[in-house]
Amino acid sequence: MAAPMRNVDEIRDRVILGEFGVRNVHSTDFPGNYPGYDDTWDLRKFKKNFRLDVFHMDENTLEFDMVGIDAAVANAFRRILLAEVPTMAIEKVFIYNNTSIIQDEILAHRLGLIPIKADPRLFEYRNAGEGDEEGTEIDTIQLQLKIKCTRNPRASKDSSDPKELYKNHMVYSKDITWVPIGNQADVFADAKIGPVHGDILLAQLRPGQELDIVMHCVKGIGKDHAKFSPVATASYRLLPEITLLQTIEGEKAERLKRCFSPGVIELENIDGRRVAKVVNSRLDTCSREVLRHDDLKSLVKLGRVRDHFIFSVESTGILPPDVLVSEAINVLIAKCQKFLNEIDSTEME
């Protein structure tokens, strides 16, 4: 049975959070589904409705709103950020000496997951067909870790603190040094190539133990291995929408405020009455706590705006988050162009 016309806009545009389930989850605004609605995709209409608003940005995190797109496009963008924006990461580890208690395989794995501060746009992909272990200046970064633990001759005889007894007993990522290949010293003279964070603990040594390791970093994508993923996390959520169906005041208003995240509901004084007001629904986590209160659940309507996506991108520090977003857009454009080229070639055949 067809939905009443007054409910059609809600079904098309809102996801409704009910007490026992979530309604209107799937997109239904495709051509011909609703009489009287023209849902044919139109470029001019898309340009008019689409917008991207930056909400917060700092050195490693970015929160922005992407409005006017379908969930499929938003999810494709998220997956590209996770798995298809290239970075540089340690691929080959040559262990010449390892007398620590950590096995070679475990140490190599730990090294591979260290984020490397190097702009991948300045390097080429390593040719998979090459069987040689040596890279070139255009596709490889060489790093070295050479450290040996010794006793501290100035340590107190009564001391039992390893920090005082030994030198170089804690091996950190800051101990990794960059060894330029070819003309890299000139090309990347201003770049500080090396680990993003210098305080990553790699191993603990005791006197006589040492590490002598050479590492090769190559360009890759997260789809091949998680170490190449440029983000610690990339996620999105729909914009929450909270509607008060009638005036709520007094003790009910106090309880309603406690049902939501801080900053969502505030109480304002109107003629001596404390009345609940929705201040910022964006902060809500959609816990649906209010639906547990029998005297409140009929007074509030919870929903999410279907085409309003709040993206959160946290960079690993290899590239700024705004650069990652622009690179992800470029990857998506390239995918679309490849698809269009395939269609054109098929029609020509």
C-alpha positions in Angstrom: 0.0 0.0 0.0 1.4 3.4 -1.0 2.4 5.7 1.8 0.3 8.8 2.5 1.7 11.9 0.8 2.3 13.6 4.1 4.7 10.8 5.0 6.6 10.6 1.7 9.0 13.5 2.5 9.9 11.9 5.8 10.5 8.5 4.2 12.7 10.0 1.5 14.7 12.4 3.7 14.9 11.0 7.3 16.0 7.9 9.1 13.6 7.5 12.1 14.9 6.1 15.4 12.1 4.2 17.1 11.9 2.4 20.4 12.2 -1.1 18.9 14.0 -0.4 15.6 15.2 2.0 13.0 12.9 2.9 10.0 13.5 4.3 6.6 17.1 3.0 6.5 17.4 2.5 2.7 17.4 5.2 0.0 14.2 5.1 -1.9 14.5 8.3 -4.0 15.1 6.6 -7.3 13.3 7.5 -10.5 9.7 6.4 -10.7 9.3 5.3 -7.1 7.2 8.2 -6.0 4.5 9.6 -8.2 4.8 13.4 -8.5 8.5 13.4 -7.7 11.1 13.8 -10.3 14.1 11.9 -9.0 16.0 11.8 -12.3 19.7 12.6 -11.5 20.5 16.1 -12.7 23.9 17.7 -12.6 22.6 21.2 -12.0 20.3 20.0 -9.2 23.3 18.2 -7.6 25.5 21.2 -7.8 22.8 23.3 -6.2 22.2 20.9 -3.3 25.7 19.6 -2.6 28.0 21.4 -0.2 31.1 20.6 1.9 31.5 22.5 5.2 34.7 22.2 7.3 33.6 22.1 11.0 37.0 21.6 12.7 40.6 21.1 11.5 43.9 20.9 13.3 47.3 19.2 12.6 46.0 15.6 12.5 42.2 15.7 12.6 39.5 17.0 10.3 35.7 17.1 10.8 33.6 18.2 7.9 30.0 17.9 6.6 29.3 16.5 3.2 25.7 17.3 2.3 23.6 16.3 -0.6 25.0 12.9 -1.6 23.9 9.3 -1.4 25.3 6.9 1.3 27.0 4.9 -1.5 29.1 7.8 -2.5 29.9 8.8 1.1 31.0 5.2 1.8 33.1 5.0 -1.3 34.9 8.1 -0.2 35.5 6.7 3.3 36.9 3.4 1.9 39.2 5.3 -0.5 40.6 7.2 2.5 41.2 3.9 4.3 42.6 1.8 1.5 43.5 3.7 -1.7 45.4 6.9 -0.8 49.1 5.9 -1.1 51.8 6.5 1.5 55.4 5.4 2.2 56.0 2.5 4.6 58.7 0.1 5.5 58.5 -2.9 3.1 61.8 -4.7 3.4 63.9 -5.1 6.6 67.5 -6.3 6.3 68.6 -7.5 9.8 72.4 -7.8 9.9 72.6 -8.2 13.7 69.9 -8.7 16.3 71.0 -10.0 19.7 68.0 -8.6 21.5 65.3 -11.0 22.9 62.8 -10.0 20.2 62.7 -12.4 17.3 63.6 -11.0 13.8 60.0 -11.5 12.5 58.4 -9.7 15.4 60.9 -6.8 15.1 60.4 -6.5 11.4 56.6 -6.4 11.9 56.9 -3.6 14.5 59.2 -1.6 12.2 56.7 -2.0 9.3 53.9 -0.4 11.2 55.8 2.8 12.1 54.3 5.8 10.1 57.0 7.4 8.0 57.0 11.1 7.4 57.5 11.3 3.6 55.3 12.8 0.9 54.3 9.8 -1.3 53.4 12.2 -4.2 57.1 12.7 -4.7 57.8 9.0 -5.3 56.9 6.4 -7.8 55.5 2.9 -7.2 58.2 0.2 -7.0 58.1 -2.1 -10.0 56.7 -5.4 -8.8 58.6 -7.2 -11.5 62.0 -6.2 -10.2 63.7 -9.0 -8.3 66.6 -6.9 -7.0 66.7 -5.8 -3.4 68.2 -2.4 -4.2 65.8 0.5 -4.8 66.3 3.8 -6.6 66.0 7.4 -5.5 62.7 7.7 -7.2 60.9 4.8 -5.5 62.7 3.9 -2.3 63.6 5.5 1.0 66.4 3.9 3.0 66.4 4.0 6.8 68.9 2.6 9.3 68.7 1.5 12.9 72.1 0.9 14.5 72.4 0.9 18.3 74.2 -0.9 21.0 73.5 -1.1 24.7 76.4 -0.5 27.1 76.9 0.0 30.9 77.0 3.4 32.3 80.4 3.8 34.1 79.0 6.7 36.1 76.1 4.8 37.5 75.8 4.5 41.3 76.8 1.1 42.7 73.6 0.9 44.7 71.3 1.8 41.8 68.8 -0.7 40.3 67.2 1.7 37.8 68.0 0.5 34.2 67.8 4.2 33.1 70.8 4.9 35.3 72.7 1.6 34.9 72.6 1.4 31.1 73.0 3.5 28.0 70.7 3.0 24.9 68.7 0.3 26.7 65.5 1.6 25.3 65.3 1.6 21.5 62.8 4.2 20.2 61.7 5.1 16.7 63.7 8.3 17.0 66.9 6.1 16.8 66.0 5.4 13.1 68.0 7.6 10.7 67.5 8.4 7.1 70.2 7.3 4.6 69.7 9.2 1.3 69.9 7.3 -1.9 71.4 8.9 -5.0 70.4 12.6 -5.2 67.8 12.4 -2.4 70.0 14.5 0.0 69.6 17.4 -2.5 66.0 16.9 -3.6 64.7 16.4 -0.1 67.1 18.8 1.7 64.2 20.6 3.4 62.2 17.5 4.2 62.6 15.7 7.5 62.2 12.2 6.4 61.9 9.6 9.2 59.3 8.3 11.7 56.3 10.6 12.3 56.6 9.9 16.1 59.9 9.5 17.8 58.6 8.0 21.0 57.5 4.5 19.7 59.2 1.9 21.8 60.7 -0.8 19.5 62.9 -3.0 21.8 64.7 -3.1 25.2 68.3 -4.0 25.3 70.9 -5.0 27.9 74.7 -4.6 27.9 76.2 -6.4 24.9 73.0 -6.6 22.9 72.7 -4.6 19.7 70.6 -4.0 16.6 72.0 -3.4 13.1 69.1 -3.0 10.6 68.6 -1.4 7.2 65.0 -0.7 6.0 63.6 0.1 2.6 60.4 2.2 2.4 58.2 1.9 -0.7 55.0 3.5 -1.9 51.8 1.5 -1.4 48.1 1.6 -0.5 46.1 0.3 2.5 44.3 -2.3 0.3 47.6 -4.2 0.0 48.6 -3.8 3.7 47.3 -1.8 6.6 50.7 -0.2 7.2 50.1 1.9 4.1 46.8 3.3 5.4 47.2 7.1 5.8 44.5 7.4 8.5 44.2 6.1 12.0 40.4 6.3 11.4 38.0 7.6 8.8 34.3 7.4 9.6 31.0 9.2 9.1 27.7 9.5 10.8 24.4 11.0 9.8 23.4 14.4 11.3 21.0 13.7 14.3 17.7 15.5 14.3 15.7 15.9 17.6 12.2 17.3 17.5 10.2 18.2 20.6 6.6 17.5 19.8 5.3 19.7 22.6 6.5 22.0 25.4 8.4 20.1 28.1 9.1 21.9 31.3 9.9 21.4 35.0 11.1 18.1 36.3 10.5 16.4 32.9 12.7 19.0 31.2 15.5 18.2 33.7 15.2 14.4 32.9 15.0 15.1 29.2 18.3 17.0 29.4 20.0 14.1 31.1 18.8 11.7 28.4 21.1 13.3 25.8 24.7 14.1 25.4 25.9 17.4 27.1 25.1 20.4 25.1 22.2 18.9 23.1 19.3 20.0 25.3 19.4 23.2 27.4 16.8 24.7 29.7 15.7 28.3 29.2 13.7 30.4 31.7 10.3 31.5 30.2 8.1 33.4 32.6 9.6 31.6 35.6 9.3 28.2 34.0 12.3 26.0 33.0 11.5 24.9 29.4 13.6 22.4 27.4 15.0 23.5 24.1 17.1 21.7 21.5 20.4 23.7 21.2 22.8 21.5 19.2 21.5 18.1 18.0 24.9 17.5 16.3 26.4 16.6 19.6 24.0 13.7 20.2 25.2 10.1 20.0 21.6 8.8 19.3 21.6 6.5 22.3 17.8 6.6 22.4 17.9 6.8 26.2 14.8 9.1 26.2 12.7 6.2 24.8 13.2 4.3 28.1 11.0 6.9 29.9 7.3 6.2 29.3 6.3 9.8 30.0 8.9 11.3 27.6 9.1 9.0 24.7 5.9 10.3 23.1 7.0 13.9 23.4 10.2 13.5 21.4 10.9 12.4 17.8 14.4 11.2 17.0 15.8 11.0 13.5 18.8 11.5 11.2 19.1 13.5 8.1 19.7 11.0 5.3 21.9 13.0 3.0 23.9 14.9 5.7 27.1 13.1 6.5 29.5 14.2 9.3 33.0 12.9 8.4 35.8 12.5 10.9 39.3 11.9 9.5 42.3 11.3 11.8 45.6 11.3 10.0 48.5 9.1 11.1 50.7 12.2 10.6 52.2 11.3 7.3 50.1 13.9 5.5 47.8 16.6 6.8 44.1 15.5 6.9 43.0 18.2 4.4 45.6 16.8 1.9 44.3 13.3 2.5 40.7 14.4 1.7 41.8 16.1 -1.6 43.9 13.1 -2.6 40.9 10.8 -1.9 38.7 13.0 -4.1 41.3 12.7 -6.9 41.3 8.9 -6.6 37.5 8.9 -6.8 37.6 11.1 -9.9 40.1 8.8 -11.5 37.9 5.8 -10.8 34.9 7.5 -12.3 36.9 8.5 -15.4 38.1 5.0 -15.8 34.6 3.7 -15.6 33.4 6.2 -18.3 36.3 5.2 -20.5 35.3 1.6 -20.2 31.8 2.4 -21.2 33.0 4.4 -24.2 35.3 1.6 -25.4 32.5 -0.9 -25.1 30.1 1.2 -27.1 32.8 1.6 -29.8 33.1 -2.2 -30.1 
